[in-house]
Amino acid sequence: MTKSRQALGLLGERIAARWLSRQGWDIVAHRFRSGHRDVDLIVRQGGVVAFVEVKARRGEGFGSPVEAVHVRKRRELSRSAQVWVDRHGPPGALYRFDVIGVLLDGERVRIRHVPDAFSLVGG
């Protein structure tokens, strides 16, 4: 990954974390690592824990950022989330996978939050 793509990704994650905090979510973890995989954000609101994949783009030339979370990425997120739940998961919590697309278009920032974007993927 190039430094500029990595910087864009980190900026997108910071924007998403700030936005989620304003929506009443507590940031539990940022970039939780499990082997070579990571979960961008793990957030909690009441009894719900969401594993959040953040995709940032500078334009929609390659499609919506939310559409970039394909089955392989979902499988990796599922595996990492299971590790987090096994280590840190609060008993009785409801778990879900969210996707946040951050579109940086000049000075304008657009955020699209898709709650419960997909189900646990086996394999």
C-alpha positions as CSV (number, residue, x, y, z in Angstrom):
1,M,0.0,0.0,0.0
2,T,1.4,3.4,-0.9
3,K,1.9,6.0,1.7
4,S,-0.7,8.3,0.2
5,R,-3.3,5.5,0.3
6,Q,-2.4,4.6,3.8
7,A,-2.7,8.3,4.9
8,L,-6.1,8.5,3.2
9,G,-7.2,5.4,5.1
10,L,-6.0,6.7,8.4
11,L,-7.8,10.1,7.7
12,G,-11.0,8.2,6.8
13,E,-10.8,6.2,10.1
14,R,-10.3,9.4,12.2
15,I,-13.3,11.0,10.4
16,A,-15.4,7.9,10.9
17,A,-14.4,7.6,14.6
18,R,-15.3,11.2,15.3
19,W,-18.6,10.8,13.4
20,L,-19.5,7.7,15.4
21,S,-18.6,9.4,18.7
22,R,-21.0,12.2,17.8
23,Q,-23.7,9.6,17.2
24,G,-23.3,8.2,20.7
25,W,-20.9,5.3,20.0
26,D,-17.9,4.6,22.3
27,I,-14.7,3.8,20.5
28,V,-13.5,0.5,22.1
29,A,-10.6,-0.2,19.7
30,H,-8.9,1.3,16.7
31,R,-7.1,-1.0,14.4
32,F,-7.5,-4.1,16.4
33,R,-4.9,-6.6,15.0
34,S,-5.3,-10.3,14.7
35,G,-2.3,-11.7,12.9
36,H,-1.9,-9.8,9.7
37,R,-5.5,-8.7,9.7
38,D,-7.2,-5.8,11.5
39,V,-10.5,-4.3,12.2
40,D,-10.6,-0.6,11.6
41,L,-12.9,0.4,14.5
42,I,-14.7,-1.5,17.2
43,V,-17.5,0.6,18.8
44,R,-20.1,0.1,21.4
45,Q,-23.4,1.6,22.2
46,G,-25.4,0.1,25.0
47,G,-25.5,-3.7,24.4
48,V,-24.4,-3.5,20.8
49,V,-20.8,-3.9,19.6
50,A,-20.1,-3.1,16.0
51,F,-17.0,-4.1,14.0
52,V,-16.6,-1.3,11.5
53,E,-14.7,-1.4,8.2
54,V,-14.0,2.1,6.9
55,K,-13.3,2.8,3.3
56,A,-12.2,6.3,2.2
57,R,-12.0,7.6,-1.4
58,R,-11.2,10.9,-3.0
59,G,-13.9,10.4,-5.6
60,E,-16.4,7.9,-6.9
61,G,-14.5,7.0,-10.1
62,F,-14.0,3.5,-8.8
63,G,-17.5,3.2,-7.3
64,S,-18.8,4.0,-3.8
65,P,-16.4,3.3,-0.9
66,V,-19.1,1.1,0.7
67,E,-19.1,-1.2,-2.4
68,A,-15.4,-1.9,-1.9
69,V,-16.0,-4.4,1.0
70,H,-16.0,-7.7,-0.9
71,V,-16.4,-11.2,0.4
72,R,-12.7,-11.8,1.0
73,K,-12.5,-8.7,3.3
74,R,-15.7,-9.8,5.0
75,R,-14.2,-13.2,5.8
76,E,-11.1,-11.5,7.2
77,L,-13.2,-9.2,9.3
78,S,-15.3,-12.1,10.6
79,R,-12.1,-13.9,11.7
80,S,-10.7,-10.9,13.4
81,A,-14.0,-10.1,15.1
82,Q,-14.2,-13.7,16.5
83,V,-10.7,-13.3,18.0
84,W,-11.8,-10.0,19.6
85,V,-15.1,-11.5,21.0
86,D,-13.1,-14.5,22.4
87,R,-10.7,-12.2,24.2
88,H,-12.7,-9.1,25.1
89,G,-16.4,-9.6,24.2
90,P,-18.9,-8.6,26.9
91,P,-21.3,-11.3,27.8
92,G,-24.8,-10.9,26.3
93,A,-23.7,-8.2,23.7
94,L,-25.2,-8.2,20.2
95,Y,-22.5,-8.1,17.5
96,R,-22.7,-6.7,14.0
97,F,-20.6,-5.6,11.1
98,D,-20.9,-2.0,9.9
99,V,-19.3,-0.3,6.9
100,I,-18.6,3.4,6.7
101,G,-17.7,5.0,3.5
102,V,-15.9,8.4,3.7
103,L,-15.9,10.3,0.4
104,L,-13.5,13.3,0.4
105,D,-14.5,15.5,-2.5
106,G,-12.4,18.6,-2.3
107,E,-13.3,20.4,0.9
108,R,-16.5,18.4,1.3
109,V,-16.7,15.2,3.3
110,R,-19.6,12.8,2.9
111,I,-20.2,9.9,5.2
112,R,-22.3,6.9,4.5
113,H,-22.9,4.5,7.4
114,V,-24.4,1.1,6.6
115,P,-25.3,-0.6,9.9
116,D,-25.4,-4.4,10.0
117,A,-23.9,-4.4,6.5
118,F,-23.3,-8.1,6.4
119,S,-23.5,-11.3,8.5
120,L,-20.7,-13.4,9.9
121,V,-18.8,-15.1,7.1
122,G,-17.4,-18.6,7.8
123,G,-14.3,-20.1,6.3
